[in-house]
Amino acid sequence: MPKILIRNLNNKVILANEDSASILNDIHNAGIDWMHACGAKGRCTTCKMVVHSGLESFGPDTEAETKFRTLGKLKSNERLACQNSCKGDLEISVAEINKFPHMTYTD
């Protein structure tokens, strides 16, 4: 099973289910609160993750990601957690703009 390491959550490591619909589902199934204002429909960027390693295991941008990249709302190392599944080990962070006030983040 691929591993997802979340750097700014104390280097929390979770196991991804290869049959999962999305990385967002894997994160939520591990009991981690991760923002998704549009209900995981790809209509916003609140679930975006900063990808530090493993970017090569993603497929091409989804239609939603292409739209948000064109609008300048997604950087080249950011992907939407609701629009992608985990195919290999990842090292990610919660985007600064999408951090919850009730959670403790690390550097």
C-alpha positions in Angstrom: 0.0 0.0 0.0 1.3 3.5 -0.8 2.2 5.8 2.1 1.2 9.4 2.4 3.4 11.5 4.7 1.9 14.8 5.7 4.9 17.0 6.7 3.1 19.8 8.5 1.0 17.4 10.6 4.0 16.1 12.6 5.1 14.0 9.7 2.0 11.9 10.1 2.1 8.8 7.9 -1.1 7.1 6.6 -1.6 4.2 4.3 -3.5 4.8 1.1 -6.0 2.4 -0.1 -5.3 1.7 -3.8 -9.0 1.3 -4.4 -9.9 4.6 -2.7 -11.7 7.1 -4.8 -9.4 9.9 -3.8 -6.5 11.0 -1.6 -9.0 13.1 0.3 -10.9 9.9 1.2 -7.7 8.3 2.4 -6.9 11.3 4.6 -10.4 11.4 6.1 -10.5 7.6 6.6 -7.3 8.1 8.7 -9.2 10.5 11.0 -7.5 13.7 9.7 -9.6 16.8 9.2 -8.8 18.2 5.8 -10.7 21.1 4.2 -13.1 20.5 1.3 -15.6 23.3 1.0 -17.3 22.2 -2.2 -18.0 18.7 -0.9 -15.1 17.1 -2.9 -16.5 18.0 -6.3 -13.5 19.8 -7.7 -15.2 23.2 -7.6 -12.8 24.9 -5.3 -9.2 24.6 -4.2 -9.7 24.2 -0.4 -8.5 20.5 -0.5 -5.3 21.4 -2.4 -2.1 19.7 -1.2 1.4 20.9 -1.7 3.3 17.9 -3.1 7.0 17.7 -2.0 7.7 14.2 -3.5 5.7 11.7 -5.5 4.4 14.2 -8.1 5.5 11.8 -10.9 2.9 9.2 -9.7 0.0 11.5 -10.6 -1.6 11.4 -13.9 -2.3 14.5 -16.0 -4.2 17.4 -14.4 -7.9 16.8 -14.2 -10.3 19.3 -15.9 -10.8 21.1 -12.6 -7.1 21.3 -11.9 -6.4 22.7 -15.4 -9.1 25.4 -14.8 -7.6 26.4 -11.5 -4.0 26.4 -12.8 -5.2 28.7 -15.6 -6.7 31.0 -13.0 -3.5 31.0 -11.0 -5.0 29.2 -8.0 -2.8 26.0 -8.3 1.0 26.0 -8.4 2.9 23.4 -10.4 3.5 21.4 -7.2 -0.1 21.5 -6.0 -2.8 19.0 -6.7 -6.4 18.7 -5.5 -6.8 15.9 -3.0 -10.4 15.3 -4.0 -9.5 14.8 -7.7 -6.6 12.3 -7.4 -6.0 8.8 -6.0 -2.7 7.7 -4.5 -0.7 5.5 -6.9 2.7 5.7 -5.1 4.3 7.1 -2.0 3.7 10.8 -1.4 5.1 13.5 0.8 2.6 16.4 1.1 1.6 19.4 3.2 -1.6 21.2 3.9 -1.5 24.4 1.9 -1.0 27.4 4.2 -4.2 29.1 3.1 -6.3 26.0 3.9 -5.2 25.3 7.4 -7.9 24.9 10.0 -7.7 27.1 13.1 -8.5 24.2 15.5 -5.6 22.1 14.3 -1.9 22.2 15.3 0.5 22.3 12.4 4.2 21.9 12.3 6.8 23.4 10.0 
